[in-house]
Amino acid sequence: MIGGAFDLSVAGMFGMAGCIAVMTGGEYPLMGVLLAMLVGVAGGVIQALISLKLRLEPTAVTLGGLLLFIGIAYVLTSGRSVPYTNMDVALWINAPTVGLFSIRSLVTAVIFALMAGVIGMTRLGRDLIAIGSDRRAATMAGVNVPALTVGVFAFSGAMAALSGALLSYSLATASPSGLSDVLVPSTAAAILGGVSLSGGMGRPMGIAAGVLTLAFLRGGLNGLGVTPAAQDIVTGSILMAVAIADGTATRRRIADLFARKPAPRRAA
């Protein structure tokens, strides 16, 4: 999203990679995670190449990838949930490691911190923001847009696969459809964290703050006994308000409002 694309396929990769990890990582959990991540990298690279070679919008290509990955997951599992038999790994992933943190949360924190450094302190991050701001201008400035696009999509697929694998291990089961509802909350968290829908804006630590905000919001609503449907309404309303405020026309009107100066009083 920071680079001006929208990878819709992460939800499908999330579920498919979880199924792959559970089916191949019973005896060797690390091998299951690595295989899932390799599939994620391959899926991201293929989608990026299709978008670049055929000059298609990434959103349209990744929508096809989303449906394709979900379909592959159904084929691999025959439409059924697959149990994970290595309960020692499932308990280890869920067990508190440093205070209230688990292995999954620690992995997430480390990845966010590393990406914050990459985006904020390296040329790679500056080039990614430049692509999201203006792809043509970035190309004229010497940014290797195709290579960076392929790399970003590969990384996106790998992280979606890693997330699906770790969550499936922790739940001790994998389902082709049980994890497909991750797209809307993750998008909402990114937008709440300052990522612009038009690209070129946003930072990983802002996204982390958006994730925590959304998690606390849903936790508070659960504590108040709010129904899931009402929670979706509240989350959707907040997301719509942030999206409207992020719009170019809205920002221009706000800037014009603050730029207005009171007319000078005429002399008596």
C-alpha positions as CSV (number, residue, x, y, z in Angstrom):
1,M,0.0,0.0,0.0
2,I,2.9,2.4,0.7
3,G,4.2,1.6,-2.8
4,G,0.9,2.4,-4.4
5,A,-0.4,-1.1,-4.8
6,F,-3.0,-3.1,-2.9
7,D,-2.2,-6.8,-2.4
8,L,-5.6,-8.4,-1.9
9,S,-4.1,-11.9,-2.2
10,V,-2.7,-11.9,1.3
11,A,-5.9,-13.3,2.7
12,G,-5.9,-16.3,0.4
13,M,-2.2,-16.8,0.9
14,F,-2.7,-16.6,4.7
15,G,-5.1,-19.6,4.7
16,M,-3.4,-21.6,2.0
17,A,0.0,-21.3,3.7
18,G,-1.5,-22.4,7.0
19,C,-2.8,-25.5,5.3
20,I,0.6,-26.2,3.7
21,A,2.4,-25.7,7.0
22,V,0.1,-28.0,9.0
23,M,0.1,-30.7,6.3
24,T,3.9,-30.8,5.9
25,G,5.2,-29.7,9.3
26,G,3.9,-32.4,11.6
27,E,7.3,-33.9,12.4
28,Y,9.5,-31.0,11.3
29,P,7.6,-27.7,12.1
30,L,10.3,-25.5,10.7
31,M,10.2,-27.3,7.4
32,G,6.5,-26.6,7.2
33,V,7.0,-22.9,7.8
34,L,9.8,-22.7,5.2
35,L,7.7,-24.5,2.6
36,A,4.8,-22.2,3.3
37,M,7.0,-19.1,3.0
38,L,8.5,-20.4,-0.3
39,V,5.0,-20.7,-1.7
40,G,4.3,-17.2,-0.5
41,V,7.4,-15.8,-2.2
42,A,6.5,-17.7,-5.5
43,G,2.9,-16.4,-5.4
44,G,4.0,-12.8,-4.8
45,V,6.6,-12.9,-7.6
46,I,4.2,-14.5,-10.1
47,Q,1.6,-11.8,-9.5
48,A,4.1,-9.0,-9.7
49,L,5.4,-10.3,-13.0
50,I,1.9,-10.7,-14.5
51,S,1.1,-7.1,-13.4
52,L,4.4,-5.7,-14.9
53,K,4.5,-7.7,-18.1
54,L,0.9,-7.3,-19.0
55,R,0.7,-3.7,-17.6
56,L,-2.3,-4.6,-15.4
57,E,-3.4,-3.0,-12.2
58,P,-2.0,-4.9,-9.2
59,T,-5.3,-4.8,-7.4
60,A,-7.0,-6.7,-10.2
61,V,-4.2,-9.3,-10.4
62,T,-4.2,-9.9,-6.7
63,L,-7.9,-10.2,-6.6
64,G,-7.5,-13.2,-9.0
65,G,-4.7,-14.4,-6.7
66,L,-6.9,-14.2,-3.7
67,L,-9.5,-16.5,-5.3
68,L,-6.9,-18.8,-6.7
69,F,-5.1,-19.3,-3.4
70,I,-8.4,-20.0,-1.6
71,G,-9.3,-22.5,-4.3
72,I,-6.0,-24.3,-4.0
73,A,-6.4,-24.5,-0.2
74,Y,-9.8,-26.2,-0.7
75,V,-8.2,-28.7,-3.2
76,L,-5.3,-29.5,-0.8
77,T,-7.6,-30.1,2.2
78,S,-10.6,-31.5,0.2
79,G,-12.6,-28.7,1.8
80,R,-12.1,-30.0,5.4
81,S,-10.2,-28.7,8.4
82,V,-6.8,-30.3,8.9
83,P,-5.7,-31.0,12.5
84,Y,-2.1,-30.4,13.6
85,T,-0.9,-33.3,15.6
86,N,2.3,-31.8,17.1
87,M,0.7,-30.4,20.2
88,D,4.1,-29.6,21.8
89,V,4.7,-27.0,19.0
90,A,1.2,-25.6,19.4
91,L,1.6,-25.2,23.1
92,W,5.1,-23.7,22.7
93,I,3.9,-21.0,20.3
94,N,1.1,-20.0,22.6
95,A,3.0,-20.1,25.8
96,P,4.1,-16.7,27.3
97,T,7.8,-16.2,26.6
98,V,8.7,-12.7,27.8
99,G,6.0,-11.6,30.2
100,L,2.7,-11.5,28.3
101,F,4.4,-12.0,24.9
102,S,4.2,-15.2,22.8
103,I,6.4,-16.4,20.0
104,R,4.0,-15.1,17.4
105,S,3.8,-11.6,19.0
106,L,7.6,-11.5,19.3
107,V,8.1,-12.4,15.7
108,T,5.6,-9.7,14.7
109,A,7.4,-7.1,16.8
110,V,10.8,-8.0,15.4
111,I,9.5,-7.8,11.8
112,F,7.8,-4.4,12.4
113,A,11.0,-3.0,14.0
114,L,13.2,-4.3,11.1
115,M,10.9,-2.8,8.5
116,A,10.7,0.5,10.4
117,G,14.5,0.7,10.0
118,V,14.4,-0.3,6.3
119,I,11.7,2.2,5.4
120,G,13.0,5.1,7.5
121,M,16.8,4.8,7.1
122,T,17.6,3.1,3.8
123,R,17.4,4.0,0.2
124,L,15.1,1.0,-0.4
125,G,12.5,2.7,1.8
126,R,12.9,6.0,0.1
127,D,12.5,4.4,-3.3
128,L,9.4,2.6,-2.2
129,I,7.8,5.8,-1.0
130,A,8.8,7.5,-4.2
131,I,7.1,4.8,-6.3
132,G,3.9,5.2,-4.2
133,S,4.0,9.0,-4.7
134,D,4.6,9.0,-8.4
135,R,5.7,5.9,-10.4
136,R,6.8,7.9,-13.5
137,A,8.8,10.4,-11.5
138,A,10.5,7.6,-9.6
139,T,11.5,5.9,-12.8
140,M,13.0,9.1,-14.2
141,A,14.9,9.5,-10.9
142,G,16.6,6.2,-11.5
143,V,14.5,3.9,-9.2
144,N,14.4,0.3,-10.5
145,V,10.6,0.1,-10.3
146,P,10.1,-3.4,-11.7
147,A,12.7,-5.0,-9.4
148,L,11.4,-3.2,-6.3
149,T,7.8,-4.1,-7.2
150,V,8.7,-7.8,-7.5
151,G,10.6,-7.7,-4.2
152,V,7.8,-6.0,-2.3
153,F,5.2,-8.5,-3.6
154,A,7.5,-11.4,-2.7
155,F,8.0,-10.1,0.8
156,S,4.2,-9.5,1.1
157,G,3.6,-13.1,0.2
158,A,6.2,-14.4,2.5
159,M,4.9,-12.5,5.5
160,A,1.3,-13.6,4.8
161,A,2.5,-17.2,4.6
162,L,4.5,-16.9,7.8
163,S,1.5,-15.4,9.6
164,G,-0.8,-18.1,8.4
165,A,1.6,-20.9,9.3
166,L,2.2,-19.6,12.9
167,L,-1.5,-19.0,13.5
168,S,-2.4,-22.4,12.2
169,Y,0.2,-24.0,14.4
170,S,-1.1,-22.1,17.5
171,L,-4.7,-23.2,16.7
172,A,-3.5,-26.8,16.1
173,T,-5.7,-26.8,12.9
174,A,-5.8,-25.4,9.4
175,S,-8.9,-24.5,7.4
176,P,-9.2,-23.3,3.8
177,S,-11.7,-20.7,4.8
178,G,-11.2,-20.2,8.5
179,L,-8.6,-17.5,8.1
180,S,-9.9,-15.7,5.0
181,D,-11.5,-12.8,7.1
182,V,-8.1,-11.2,7.8
183,L,-8.1,-8.8,4.9
184,V,-10.5,-6.2,6.2
185,P,-9.0,-5.9,9.7
186,S,-5.5,-5.7,8.4
187,T,-6.5,-3.0,5.8
188,A,-8.3,-1.1,8.5
189,A,-5.3,-1.2,10.8
190,A,-3.0,0.0,8.0
191,I,-5.3,3.0,7.2
192,L,-5.7,3.8,10.9
193,G,-1.9,3.7,11.1
194,G,-1.5,6.5,8.6
195,V,-1.1,4.6,5.3
196,S,-2.6,6.5,2.4
197,L,-4.9,4.7,0.0
198,S,-3.2,6.6,-2.8
199,G,0.3,5.4,-1.8
200,G,3.4,7.3,-0.9
201,M,2.6,7.7,2.8
202,G,2.8,5.5,5.9
203,R,5.4,3.9,8.2
204,P,5.6,0.5,9.8
205,M,5.4,1.7,13.3
206,G,2.3,3.7,12.4
207,I,0.8,0.5,11.1
208,A,1.7,-1.2,14.4
209,A,-0.1,1.5,16.3
210,G,-3.1,1.0,14.0
211,V,-3.0,-2.7,14.8
212,L,-2.9,-2.1,18.5
213,T,-5.7,0.5,18.3
214,L,-8.0,-1.9,16.4
215,A,-7.2,-4.7,18.8
216,F,-7.9,-2.6,21.9
217,L,-11.1,-1.3,20.2
218,R,-12.4,-4.8,19.5
219,G,-11.3,-6.0,22.9
220,G,-13.2,-3.2,24.6
221,L,-16.3,-3.8,22.6
222,N,-16.1,-7.5,23.5
223,G,-15.8,-6.6,27.1
224,L,-18.9,-4.5,26.8
225,G,-20.8,-7.4,25.3
226,V,-21.3,-5.7,21.9
227,T,-22.3,-8.2,19.2
228,P,-19.9,-9.0,16.3
229,A,-22.3,-7.3,13.8
230,A,-22.2,-4.1,15.9
231,Q,-18.4,-4.3,16.1
232,D,-18.2,-4.5,12.3
233,I,-20.4,-1.4,12.1
234,V,-18.2,0.5,14.5
235,T,-15.0,-0.6,12.8
236,G,-16.4,0.2,9.3
237,S,-17.6,3.6,10.4
238,I,-14.2,4.5,11.8
239,L,-12.5,3.2,8.7
240,M,-14.8,5.2,6.4
241,A,-14.2,8.4,8.4
242,V,-10.4,7.9,8.2
243,A,-10.6,7.2,4.5
244,I,-12.7,10.4,3.9
245,A,-10.3,12.5,5.9
246,D,-7.4,11.0,3.9
247,G,-9.0,12.0,0.6
248,T,-7.2,14.7,-1.5
249,A,-10.3,16.9,-1.8
250,T,-10.9,16.8,2.0
251,R,-7.3,17.7,2.8
252,R,-7.4,20.5,0.3
253,R,-10.6,21.9,1.8
254,I,-9.1,21.7,5.3
255,A,-5.9,23.5,4.1
256,D,-8.0,26.2,2.4
257,L,-10.0,26.7,5.5
258,F,-6.9,27.2,7.7
259,A,-5.3,29.3,5.0
260,R,-8.0,31.9,4.9
261,K,-7.2,35.2,6.6
262,P,-9.8,37.6,8.0
263,A,-10.4,40.5,5.7
264,P,-8.7,43.7,7.0
265,R,-11.1,46.3,8.4
266,R,-11.6,49.4,6.3
267,A,-10.6,52.7,7.7
268,A,-13.5,54.8,9.2
